[in-house]
Amino acid sequence: MKNSKYISILLFAAILAWSSCKVDVINDPNNPGANTITVNASLAELQNLVDGSESGMRDNLNNYYDGVGVIGREFYRYSTSDPRFTSDLLGKGSAVLDNNTFYTTNPFDARYRVVKNTNILIKALQNTKAAITDAQRKAGIAYAETIQAYELLMVFNQQYGNGIRVDVADPNNLGPFLSKDSSLNAIQDLLNKANTDLQGNSASLPFTTSLYSNVASDFSKLNRAFAARVAIYRQDWNQAGTALSGSFFNLNGNLNFGAYHLFSTAGGDQLNPQYFPLNSNGETRVVEPSFITDAAAGDNRVTTKTSKRTATAFQDGLQSDYDFYVYQSNVASIPLIRNEELILIYAEVQAQSGSSANAVGAINVIRNAAGLANYAGGTDLNSLINEILNQRRYSLFGEGHRWIDMRRYNKLNLLPLDRPGDHVWTQFPRPATE
């Protein structure tokens, strides 16, 4: 009995002690909040933010590229389960683009999720007490701003005249939708701001990126490549030329050198969403026929980016004898930007600046690489731009440029219509949630 009484007293005392203590809240380790990272992130946490951002950049790429590629009449996306690829996107009859469906909302949301991640990364870098130098801190923030600018440009490409939100750092106080021109200006300003902390900075980033170099001064070259693309969209030819000079542009270099989204079969990783096996039926992508019939004889870009089907593919009044085969495996990389595009930007800048000889020289680099003879057409601005747009059509096939190129030169009416009553859209609608 004495032992029982003694144990009871101890238990009672323990209960009183427990009830009088304050219990600390334990954060859910499976769903960590942003605050725990932005207060004092470790190097490992910074790396996780970067990995998550770069992984997120690959989300919904299929819906983005299918949207701009189908509207731009580069290829057709056949689907037995969803007719909207051949109705809404092609403006069939009375069909219009929906502001509350996958091809509008999913790419939009995916890009802004990455912007949100990079805003968290910026705040984490500003507050971390990890062992990094000030030069590394600045380089890391500039990296995040460069990725933001690229993702915002992807949103702009679809939204165009609707404009986009650029100031989204505070989700409770979002900035306004800017005008078309102001949106592009803001993206350019963001790239320029980032480059001030990248250019000439010999420090390494405080994390590892899979997109390009880990040295700040080298990553500046990717930033400038993006800036050159934005500058030609803004028709700022001087700015484009200056940006090219600081990029990885190389007139005589490897056309495929650049920055890429990487894919693999590793557990938890993603596969290339633009890949379908040859001669697929049901779910597939097939080449818009004029890409084949308009090609110059001997253009090897046709044979390397398309493949003749064993049987013609039909759907919804459309047909094609060729598969879209830019990506020839489910782990093939998808470019963000390549030297081939930069050479064509250089040609465009030279043409617009009155340097026709330089423009023709760059055109010939691309034509010769494709197995074609030197350019023999006119050297007036209109002739040169038409040739450059044609080379961009074949060199950058399926990389998301044709629709944008024809739009910025007011030539959307020249895109082929393979069914009576089809339409070419200028932009996607602003998502209903916005």
C-alpha positions, 0 to 999 in steps of 0.5 A: 500500500505504501508503494501504491500511495507513493506512485499515486502522489508522483503521478498527480505531481507530474500531471500538475507540472504538465498542465502548468507548462506551455507547449511549443507549437511544432511546425508540420515537417511535411508542409513547412511554411515559407517563414521557416525558410526566409528567417535564416535558411541553411545552404541546403534549404537554399538549394531546395528552393532552387531545385524546386524552382527549376523543377517547377519551370518544367511544369505544364510545358506541354500545355504552354507549347501545345497552346502556342504551337497549335495556334501558330500552326506549327503542329496539331495536337490530336487527342481522342479524349479532349477535342479542344486542341483542334477546336478551341485552339484553332478557332473552329467555327464558333469555338473561342478560347476559354478563360477557365480551362487547362490551356489557359490557366495551367501554364499561367499558374505554373509560371507564377508558382515559380515566381513565388518560389523565387521571391521566397528564395530572394527573401531567404538570401537576404536573411540567411546567416549561412556562410556566403559572401556578399558577392554570392548573396547578390549573385543568388538574388540576381539568379532568382530575378533572372528566372522570374523575368524568364517566367514572366515573359512566358506568361506575357507571350500568351497574355500579350495585349492583356498585360501581366502582373509583375509585382507579385512579391506580396500575395496579399497586395498584388500589383496591377496588370500592366499594359502590353508595353509596360509589361515588356519594359518591366521584364527588361528592367528586371533582367537589367537589374539582375545583370548589374550583380552578375556581370563581372562578378567572379563569385559562384552562386551559393547553390547549384543550378541545372540551367547554366553555369554556377559562376555569376559572370557566366550566368550573366551571359544567360541573362543577356541572352534573355534580354536580347529576346525581350529587346527584339520584342520591344523593337529596341534594336540597340538594346538587343545588340548590346545584350547580344554582346554580353551573352553567349552569342557566337556566330561561328559556335555550336548552334545548340549551345545554351540553357535547357530543361533537363529530364530523366527517368529517375524516381520523382523526376519528370519526363519530357512532356513533348515526346510521343513515340512515332506513329502514335494514335489517339494522343499525338502531335503531327506536323502542320502540312505546310511546314513540309511543303514550304520547306526548301529542297534539301533542308535537313531541319525537316528530316531531323525534326519530323518523321514520315508516318506509316499512315496518315493521321486524321482528326477533326477534318485535319490530316498530316503525314508527318509526326512532330519529332523535335524531341526523340526520347522521353528524356530529351532536353527542351531549350530555354534559349540556344545560340541558333536563336541568338544568331537569328536575333543578330541577323534581325538586329543587323537588318533592322539597323541597316547592316544588310551584309552582316544580316546576310552573313548570319542568315548564311550561317543558319542556311549552310548549317541546314544544308542550304546554299547562301541566301540569294534574295533581296537585301531590302529590309522587308526581304531580309525580315521575311527570310529571317522569319522563315529561317526562324520557322525552321530552326526554332520549330516547336520551340514556341516562337512561330506564333509570337514572331508572326504576331510581332510583325503583324503577319498572323493573317499569313498563317495557314488555315487548313479548314474553312472557318478556322481563326488565328488568335492573337492572345489567350484570355486572362484567366477567370481567377484574375 
